[in-house]
Amino acid sequence: MGRSSKDKRDIYYRLAKEEGWRARSAFKLLQLDEEYHLFQGVSRAVDLCAAPGSWSQVLSRKLKGDGAKNSDVKIVAVDLQAMAPLPGVIQIQGDITKVSTAQEIIRHFEGQPADLVVCDGAPDVTGLHDIDEYIQAQLLLAALNITTHVLKKGGTFVAKIFRGKDVTLLYSQLRIFFPDVTCAKPRSSRNSSIGFPNVIGAVDCTHVAICAPREEPQVYRNRHRFYSINVQAACDHQGIFTDLVAKFPGSVHDAQIFTTSGLNRLLSSWPEGRGWLLGDRGYPLLPYLLTPYPADEPADRANYNQAHRRTRMVIKRAFEAFAVCRNYCPPEGYVPNMSNPLLDHCYDVDFNQLEGPNRVIVPFLACGDLSAYDSDRTYPLQLDPEKQYSYVPPTQPPIHPPYEEACFLKKHNLLSKEPTPQPQQPAAPGDPPQQQEDGALLPPCEDELVNALEELSAGPGGRG
């Protein structure tokens, strides 16, 4: 029963296993292709940050197929992590920030540039909004840099983005290289988070970049040193926006916007305990607005902060989408390199005076048929009345993940545990006194632990 619980909660996770995809993210690329016909005329494709390989699987099935007529198609997958082999996919375990990786990609294409570059890479989220946004932007920058080395003129670049504070600046930077930039959110992209009870939604602000206004420009200059409108957004557990405030200049703090908003007035009139809104540490702690503790100590505060971060990710996922960049056309005289500081937050006045195609907000398009499966809905295990449900294991388990040893020790009950306190028995007359060491642990038998670790290090062949 436990194994099928996620099958019920996540329909795309279940479909991915049944159709043989390594991850549910395969449907994101499939739905993007349905909307934009990404694979049309592609014979050389690159998958950046490819592990575990679901997008490479999509490229292989769509471009190569089962026949030999597409034998000239070449697909290169790049990732720092090891990835299980895929038929028809050339794998490079390398760093996308290195010129040597770009050179190796071109070498596999026999000197020819790629027609399509895709990147579904994302950092491990911390729950700290600004940090996650910045790291994701830097990862996208690295993907864009290596793309300028390997993509042909007229080619297509697809990458995951986060519609946060710097998103319009990011679009402007992408428009330097691609005249056609669109933001798309596939139907299979998740919104909801689980982990915090009685939560009605999450709130946050994002900066929408603008040109410097003629009157009082300093009021619109935010702490990131560019001109913007600070927009407050609140969404529910499904990532649906329930409140938007877009009238404050960039210098106004998030907390001030919330304090003066109609949302605050509405929630303050509710009975206490009816529901909570989640905000980051920049917001005031109120009976209806919960914020994290400043530190993760003691343990109960750490558990609270973890649940708060996990649940509040819904507001971030509401902004998560994909940038579809077509018709690659670099500026005349541009020389590809790996050190373009496009997103180092050092924006000067000249950059903020850009106009025309360099300062645009691209259309936001929901990608995929609205009649498709809802990624945030729970479905019954038996979708087809005529087909009996049966559990399908994941197509490709992780290869030597960092937590492998810990999971192995836990599964075999080999982790050290604190002893259960035992009532002290009174000593019988004549018995020698018993000594007990403070803080003593009950580790597993040394020989048993050594044998288990040797079995683990022997690899998959050494485990039963």
MIDOVEX-968880 format. One record per residue (C-alpha): residue number from 0; residue in one letter; x, y, z. Coordinates in nm, 3 decimals, padded with zeros to 5 digits. Layout:
// MIDOVEX-968880
NUM_A_X_Y_Z $
...
This chain:
// MIDOVEX-968880
0_M_00.000_00.000_00.000 $
1_G_00.287_00.232_00.083 $
2_R_00.447_00.190_-00.258 $
3_S_00.131_00.297_-00.440 $
4_S_00.064_00.611_-00.233 $
5_K_00.272_00.834_-00.462 $
6_D_00.107_00.672_-00.765 $
7_K_-00.225_00.808_-00.639 $
8_R_-00.095_01.156_-00.556 $
9_D_00.106_01.215_-00.874 $
10_I_-00.047_01.096_-01.200 $
11_Y_00.257_01.192_-01.408 $
12_Y_00.489_00.999_-01.176 $
13_R_00.273_00.691_-01.235 $
14_L_00.249_00.742_-01.611 $
15_A_00.625_00.791_-01.635 $
16_K_00.687_00.447_-01.484 $
17_E_00.419_00.280_-01.693 $
18_E_00.558_00.429_-02.017 $
19_G_00.920_00.362_-01.924 $
20_W_01.037_00.718_-01.862 $
21_R_01.307_00.768_-01.601 $
22_A_01.132_01.069_-01.447 $
23_R_00.801_01.254_-01.469 $
24_S_00.984_01.553_-01.621 $
25_A_00.974_01.371_-01.957 $
26_F_00.615_01.492_-01.999 $
27_K_00.729_01.854_-01.967 $
28_L_00.946_01.826_-02.276 $
29_L_00.678_01.628_-02.460 $
30_Q_00.419_01.897_-02.390 $
31_L_00.660_02.173_-02.490 $
32_D_00.718_01.992_-02.819 $
33_E_00.342_01.965_-02.877 $
34_E_00.316_02.342_-02.850 $
35_Y_00.635_02.456_-03.025 $
36_H_00.736_02.162_-03.250 $
37_L_01.086_02.166_-03.104 $
38_F_01.203_01.846_-03.273 $
39_Q_01.110_01.941_-03.630 $
40_G_01.419_01.919_-03.853 $
41_V_01.656_01.839_-03.562 $
42_S_01.942_01.597_-03.624 $
43_R_02.188_01.710_-03.352 $
44_A_02.061_01.773_-02.999 $
45_V_02.224_01.844_-02.662 $
46_D_02.071_01.774_-02.320 $
47_L_02.243_01.977_-02.045 $
48_C_02.213_01.875_-01.678 $
49_A_02.070_01.553_-01.816 $
50_A_02.061_01.315_-01.515 $
51_P_01.864_01.098_-01.458 $
52_G_01.802_01.107_-01.834 $
53_S_01.429_01.152_-01.894 $
54_W_01.477_01.439_-02.142 $
55_S_01.748_01.241_-02.320 $
56_Q_01.498_00.955_-02.344 $
57_V_01.246_01.188_-02.507 $
58_L_01.505_01.312_-02.754 $
59_S_01.609_00.956_-02.840 $
60_R_01.254_00.830_-02.896 $
61_K_01.137_01.136_-03.087 $
62_L_01.445_01.194_-03.303 $
63_K_01.575_00.841_-03.357 $
64_G_01.260_00.632_-03.323 $
65_D_01.281_00.257_-03.370 $
66_G_01.392_00.248_-03.733 $
67_A_01.730_00.291_-03.898 $
68_K_01.621_00.581_-04.118 $
69_N_01.730_00.830_-03.851 $
70_S_02.073_00.678_-03.796 $
71_D_02.238_01.015_-03.871 $
72_V_02.073_01.172_-03.564 $
73_K_02.315_01.237_-03.276 $
74_I_02.222_01.319_-02.917 $
75_V_02.472_01.424_-02.650 $
76_A_02.380_01.429_-02.279 $
77_V_02.595_01.623_-02.031 $
78_D_02.591_01.609_-01.653 $
79_L_02.834_01.615_-01.362 $
80_Q_02.665_01.306_-01.218 $
81_A_02.696_00.957_-01.357 $
82_M_02.396_00.847_-01.561 $
83_A_02.285_00.500_-01.662 $
84_P_02.344_00.433_-02.035 $
85_L_02.070_00.513_-02.286 $
86_P_02.050_00.363_-02.635 $
87_G_02.140_00.617_-02.901 $
88_V_02.263_00.880_-02.653 $
89_I_02.628_00.985_-02.616 $
90_Q_02.704_01.071_-02.254 $
91_I_02.958_01.320_-02.125 $
92_Q_03.024_01.339_-01.752 $
93_G_03.149_01.695_-01.744 $
94_D_03.104_02.054_-01.628 $
95_I_02.890_02.283_-01.846 $
96_T_03.094_02.585_-01.731 $
97_K_03.411_02.452_-01.898 $
98_V_03.513_02.525_-02.256 $
99_S_03.651_02.171_-02.280 $
100_T_03.296_02.034_-02.241 $
101_A_03.172_02.246_-02.531 $
102_Q_03.464_02.130_-02.743 $
103_E_03.387_01.767_-02.665 $
104_I_03.023_01.817_-02.769 $
105_I_03.129_01.962_-03.104 $
106_R_03.376_01.676_-03.145 $
107_H_03.094_01.422_-03.115 $
108_F_02.904_01.619_-03.380 $
109_E_03.208_01.599_-03.607 $
110_G_03.260_01.973_-03.604 $
111_Q_02.895_02.061_-03.672 $
112_P_02.688_02.278_-03.432 $
113_A_02.372_02.155_-03.259 $
114_D_02.020_02.222_-03.383 $
115_L_01.862_02.206_-03.037 $
116_V_01.990_02.253_-02.680 $
117_V_01.766_02.173_-02.382 $
118_C_01.830_02.212_-02.010 $
119_D_01.604_02.097_-01.727 $
120_G_01.869_02.163_-01.462 $
121_A_01.776_02.304_-01.123 $
122_P_01.975_02.338_-00.800 $
123_D_01.880_02.168_-00.476 $
124_V_01.637_02.417_-00.325 $
125_T_01.705_02.558_00.021 $
126_G_01.368_02.727_00.072 $
127_L_01.547_03.063_00.097 $
128_H_01.375_03.251_-00.182 $
129_D_01.652_03.490_-00.290 $
130_I_01.925_03.226_-00.277 $
131_D_01.726_02.971_-00.479 $
132_E_01.637_03.233_-00.738 $
133_Y_01.996_03.351_-00.773 $
134_I_02.143_03.000_-00.803 $
135_Q_01.883_02.903_-01.063 $
136_A_01.965_03.217_-01.262 $
137_Q_02.336_03.139_-01.247 $
138_L_02.269_02.783_-01.364 $
139_L_02.071_02.918_-01.657 $
140_L_02.354_03.159_-01.735 $
141_A_02.599_02.869_-01.747 $
142_A_02.365_02.680_-01.981 $
143_L_02.331_02.987_-02.204 $
144_N_02.707_03.038_-02.216 $
145_I_02.782_02.684_-02.332 $
146_T_02.488_02.706_-02.574 $
147_T_02.653_03.000_-02.751 $
148_H_02.950_02.768_-02.815 $
149_V_02.756_02.474_-02.961 $
150_L_02.426_02.602_-03.109 $
151_K_02.394_02.687_-03.477 $
152_K_02.240_03.012_-03.599 $
153_G_01.866_02.965_-03.619 $
154_G_01.874_02.692_-03.351 $
155_T_01.652_02.654_-03.043 $
156_F_01.736_02.670_-02.673 $
157_V_01.495_02.551_-02.400 $
158_A_01.572_02.593_-02.030 $
159_K_01.399_02.599_-01.694 $
160_I_01.363_02.944_-01.541 $
161_F_01.220_03.095_-01.225 $
162_R_00.994_03.396_-01.277 $
163_G_01.138_03.592_-00.988 $
164_K_01.279_03.936_-00.921 $
165_D_01.518_03.942_-01.216 $
166_V_01.302_03.764_-01.470 $
167_T_01.241_04.057_-01.706 $
168_L_01.611_04.137_-01.704 $
169_L_01.672_03.773_-01.785 $
170_Y_01.432_03.794_-02.079 $
171_S_01.611_04.104_-02.201 $
172_Q_01.943_03.922_-02.188 $
173_L_01.801_03.623_-02.374 $
174_R_01.660_03.858_-02.638 $
175_I_02.018_03.967_-02.712 $
176_F_02.076_03.620_-02.858 $
177_F_01.725_03.506_-02.955 $
178_P_01.468_03.731_-03.125 $
179_D_01.189_03.489_-03.029 $
180_V_01.166_03.423_-02.652 $
181_T_00.854_03.277_-02.491 $
182_C_00.779_03.167_-02.136 $
183_A_00.583_02.840_-02.115 $
184_K_00.453_02.634_-01.825 $
185_P_00.375_02.272_-01.917 $
186_R_00.065_02.112_-01.774 $
187_S_00.277_01.848_-01.599 $
188_S_00.476_02.110_-01.405 $
189_R_00.384_02.075_-01.040 $
190_N_00.258_02.356_-00.821 $
191_S_00.144_02.217_-00.489 $
192_S_00.348_02.135_-00.182 $
193_I_00.266_01.911_00.113 $
194_G_00.386_01.945_00.468 $
195_F_00.210_02.223_00.666 $
196_P_-00.148_02.195_00.797 $
197_N_-00.425_02.456_00.776 $
198_V_-00.239_02.674_00.526 $
199_I_-00.449_02.881_00.287 $
200_G_-00.159_02.999_00.071 $
201_A_00.177_03.173_00.045 $
202_V_00.276_03.532_-00.023 $
203_D_00.586_03.688_-00.177 $
204_C_00.697_03.981_-00.391 $
205_T_00.881_03.993_-00.721 $
206_H_01.044_04.286_-00.900 $
207_V_00.929_04.361_-01.256 $
208_A_01.205_04.560_-01.423 $
209_I_01.123_04.889_-01.596 $
210_C_01.316_05.169_-01.763 $
211_A_01.416_05.455_-01.536 $
212_P_01.114_05.687_-01.507 $
213_R_01.157_06.058_-01.570 $
214_E_01.005_06.162_-01.237 $
215_E_01.164_06.047_-00.909 $
216_P_01.366_05.761_-01.061 $
217_Q_01.544_05.693_-00.728 $
218_V_01.213_05.578_-00.576 $
219_Y_01.194_05.295_-00.830 $
220_R_01.552_05.178_-00.776 $
221_N_01.542_04.862_-00.564 $
222_R_01.804_04.700_-00.341 $
223_H_01.934_04.503_-00.642 $
224_R_02.024_04.838_-00.801 $
225_F_01.783_04.834_-01.094 $
226_Y_01.450_05.009_-01.156 $
227_S_01.136_04.805_-01.097 $
228_I_00.779_04.774_-00.977 $
229_N_00.757_04.554_-00.665 $
230_V_00.462_04.320_-00.725 $
231_Q_00.305_04.123_-00.439 $
232_A_00.152_03.787_-00.526 $
233_A_-00.039_03.537_-00.312 $
234_C_-00.136_03.192_-00.432 $
235_D_-00.319_02.887_-00.301 $
236_H_-00.193_02.529_-00.269 $
237_Q_-00.245_02.469_-00.641 $
238_G_-00.028_02.763_-00.742 $
239_I_-00.330_02.967_-00.855 $
240_F_-00.280_03.338_-00.789 $
241_T_-00.547_03.466_-00.549 $
242_D_-00.419_03.821_-00.495 $
243_L_-00.193_04.062_-00.686 $
244_V_-00.076_04.411_-00.592 $
245_A_00.123_04.593_-00.864 $
246_K_00.137_04.962_-00.772 $
247_F_00.445_05.006_-00.553 $
248_P_00.789_05.121_-00.673 $
249_G_01.089_04.894_-00.632 $
250_S_01.227_05.066_-00.321 $
251_V_00.920_04.976_-00.111 $
252_H_00.979_04.679_00.121 $
253_D_00.771_04.362_00.087 $
254_A_00.638_04.395_00.443 $
255_Q_00.512_04.748_00.380 $
256_I_00.323_04.636_00.071 $
257_F_00.152_04.358_00.266 $
258_T_00.069_04.582_00.561 $
259_T_-00.118_04.829_00.338 $
260_S_-00.280_04.563_00.114 $
261_G_-00.641_04.458_00.106 $
262_L_-00.527_04.101_00.168 $
263_N_-00.395_04.202_00.509 $
264_R_-00.720_04.379_00.595 $
265_L_-00.921_04.075_00.490 $
266_L_-00.718_03.826_00.692 $
267_S_-00.714_04.049_01.000 $
268_S_-01.096_04.031_01.006 $
269_W_-01.098_03.650_01.012 $
270_P_-01.144_03.453_01.334 $
271_E_-00.808_03.342_01.475 $
272_G_-00.705_02.994_01.360 $
273_R_-00.923_02.990_01.046 $
274_G_-00.616_02.961_00.826 $
275_W_-00.258_03.079_00.785 $
276_L_-00.064_03.251_00.514 $
277_L_00.307_03.171_00.483 $
278_G_00.571_03.439_00.427 $
279_D_00.947_03.467_00.452 $
280_R_01.144_03.639_00.729 $
281_G_01.088_03.978_00.569 $
282_Y_00.723_03.974_00.674 $
283_P_00.586_04.047_01.024 $
284_L_00.468_03.757_01.239 $
285_L_00.089_03.787_01.273 $
286_P_-00.190_03.555_01.393 $
287_Y_-00.269_03.481_01.026 $
288_L_00.082_03.519_00.876 $
289_L_00.346_03.264_00.978 $
290_T_00.717_03.326_00.922 $
291_P_01.022_03.106_00.991 $
292_Y_01.227_03.108_01.310 $
293_P_01.558_03.295_01.278 $
294_A_01.755_02.977_01.356 $
295_D_01.702_02.602_01.319 $
296_E_01.759_02.530_01.687 $
297_P_01.630_02.353_01.890 $
298_A_01.496_02.048_01.704 $
299_D_01.129_02.149_01.717 $
300_R_01.209_02.485_01.553 $
301_A_01.415_02.306_01.288 $
302_N_01.117_02.080_01.209 $
303_Y_00.889_02.383_01.188 $
304_N_01.125_02.571_00.956 $
305_Q_01.165_02.266_00.733 $
306_A_00.788_02.221_00.698 $
307_H_00.749_02.596_00.642 $
308_R_01.010_02.602_00.363 $
309_R_00.872_02.291_00.197 $
310_T_00.514_02.418_00.196 $
311_R_00.603_02.773_00.095 $
312_M_00.772_02.640_-00.220 $
313_V_00.427_02.657_-00.381 $
314_I_00.476_03.031_-00.443 $
315_K_00.807_02.959_-00.615 $
316_R_00.661_02.680_-00.828 $
317_A_00.386_02.918_-00.931 $
318_F_00.661_03.124_-01.097 $
319_E_00.852_02.821_-01.235 $
320_A_00.838_02.782_-01.611 $
321_F_01.052_02.723_-01.920 $
322_A_01.211_02.972_-02.156 $
323_V_01.168_02.864_-02.518 $
324_C_01.425_03.060_-02.721 $
325_R_01.417_03.021_-03.099 $
326_N_01.613_03.148_-03.400 $
327_Y_01.953_03.186_-03.234 $
328_C_02.116_03.502_-03.369 $
329_P_02.409_03.634_-03.164 $
330_P_02.509_04.001_-03.193 $
331_E_02.748_04.082_-03.474 $
332_G_03.104_04.038_-03.355 $
333_Y_03.007_03.841_-03.044 $
334_V_03.271_03.590_-02.932 $
335_P_03.136_03.306_-02.715 $
336_N_03.299_03.278_-02.373 $
337_M_03.227_03.135_-02.030 $
338_S_03.262_03.452_-01.826 $
339_N_02.978_03.683_-01.931 $
340_P_02.856_03.848_-01.609 $
341_L_02.496_03.874_-01.724 $
342_L_02.346_03.803_-01.383 $
343_D_02.601_03.916_-01.126 $
344_H_02.362_04.184_-00.989 $
345_C_02.605_04.460_-01.089 $
346_Y_02.362_04.650_-01.310 $
347_D_02.484_04.991_-01.421 $
348_V_02.284_05.289_-01.536 $
349_D_02.359_05.230_-01.905 $
350_F_02.210_04.880_-01.895 $
351_N_01.891_05.008_-01.737 $
352_Q_01.846_05.261_-02.016 $
353_L_01.803_04.985_-02.277 $
354_E_01.485_05.017_-02.479 $
355_G_01.300_04.838_-02.757 $
356_P_01.364_04.465_-02.797 $
357_N_01.615_04.462_-02.510 $
358_R_01.347_04.560_-02.258 $
359_V_01.043_04.340_-02.310 $
360_I_00.813_04.120_-02.109 $
361_V_00.751_03.806_-02.311 $
362_P_00.408_03.641_-02.329 $
363_F_00.332_03.381_-02.063 $
364_L_00.171_03.073_-02.211 $
365_A_00.023_02.771_-02.036 $
366_C_00.162_02.479_-02.237 $
367_G_-00.037_02.162_-02.287 $
368_D_-00.401_02.070_-02.337 $
369_L_-00.621_02.183_-02.049 $
370_S_-00.795_01.846_-02.068 $
371_A_-00.469_01.670_-01.979 $
372_Y_-00.404_01.520_-01.638 $
373_D_-00.375_01.771_-01.354 $
374_S_-00.036_01.723_-01.186 $
375_D_-00.174_01.842_-00.849 $
376_R_-00.479_01.616_-00.836 $
377_T_-00.511_01.272_-00.678 $
378_Y_-00.631_01.004_-00.921 $
379_P_-00.758_00.651_-00.852 $
380_L_-00.506_00.376_-00.917 $
381_Q_-00.729_00.212_-01.178 $
382_L_-00.771_00.477_-01.448 $
383_D_-00.907_00.241_-01.710 $
384_P_-01.200_00.025_-01.590 $
385_E_-01.091_-00.249_-01.828 $
386_K_-00.726_-00.250_-01.717 $
387_Q_-00.625_-00.369_-01.371 $
388_Y_-00.372_-00.152_-01.185 $
389_S_-00.036_-00.309_-01.103 $
390_Y_00.257_-00.136_-00.937 $
391_V_00.547_-00.053_-01.171 $
392_P_00.893_00.005_-01.019 $
393_P_01.095_00.310_-01.131 $
394_T_01.255_00.268_-01.472 $
395_Q_01.605_00.359_-01.359 $
396_P_01.698_00.384_-00.988 $
397_P_01.969_00.638_-00.894 $
398_I_02.330_00.532_-00.948 $
399_H_02.532_00.555_-00.626 $
400_P_02.351_00.855_-00.475 $
401_P_02.517_01.032_-00.179 $
402_Y_02.261_00.883_00.060 $
403_E_02.315_00.522_-00.056 $
404_E_02.530_00.416_00.238 $
405_A_02.297_00.574_00.494 $
406_C_01.992_00.403_00.339 $
407_F_02.174_00.069_00.336 $
408_L_02.271_00.096_00.704 $
409_K_01.920_00.200_00.800 $
410_K_01.762_-00.083_00.602 $
411_H_01.981_-00.341_00.778 $
412_N_01.939_-00.178_01.120 $
413_L_02.310_-00.100_01.145 $
414_L_02.286_00.263_01.252 $
415_S_02.396_00.346_01.605 $
416_K_02.109_00.409_01.842 $
417_E_02.078_00.560_02.184 $
418_P_02.002_00.298_02.450 $
419_T_01.651_00.282_02.591 $
420_P_01.659_00.392_02.957 $
421_Q_01.619_00.091_03.184 $
422_P_01.509_00.107_03.548 $
423_Q_01.804_00.038_03.774 $
424_Q_01.765_-00.290_03.962 $
425_P_01.868_-00.288_04.327 $
426_A_02.182_-00.486_04.381 $
427_A_02.151_-00.806_04.580 $
428_P_02.356_-00.834_04.895 $
429_G_02.706_-00.950_04.812 $
430_D_02.693_-00.859_04.438 $
431_P_02.972_-00.633_04.305 $
432_P_02.862_-00.274_04.224 $
433_Q_02.759_-00.209_03.858 $
434_Q_02.912_00.081_03.667 $
435_Q_02.734_00.256_03.380 $
436_E_02.905_00.493_03.138 $
437_D_02.726_00.819_03.073 $
438_G_02.614_00.870_02.714 $
439_A_02.701_00.512_02.611 $
440_L_02.573_00.405_02.270 $
441_L_02.482_00.063_02.148 $
442_P_02.666_00.034_01.816 $
443_P_02.615_-00.270_01.597 $
444_C_02.858_-00.557_01.613 $
445_E_03.190_-00.442_01.463 $
446_D_03.232_-00.749_01.243 $
447_E_02.875_-00.720_01.117 $
448_L_02.922_-00.353_01.030 $
449_V_03.251_-00.418_00.847 $
450_N_03.093_-00.699_00.644 $
451_A_02.795_-00.480_00.556 $
452_L_03.013_-00.192_00.435 $
453_E_03.228_-00.430_00.229 $
454_E_02.910_-00.566_00.073 $
455_L_02.795_-00.212_-00.005 $
456_S_03.127_-00.109_-00.162 $
457_A_03.121_-00.418_-00.382 $
458_G_02.857_-00.244_-00.596 $
459_P_02.523_-00.369_-00.729 $
460_G_02.668_-00.712_-00.794 $
461_G_02.759_-00.754_-00.431 $
462_R_02.412_-00.672_-00.296 $
463_G_02.131_-00.917_-00.280 $
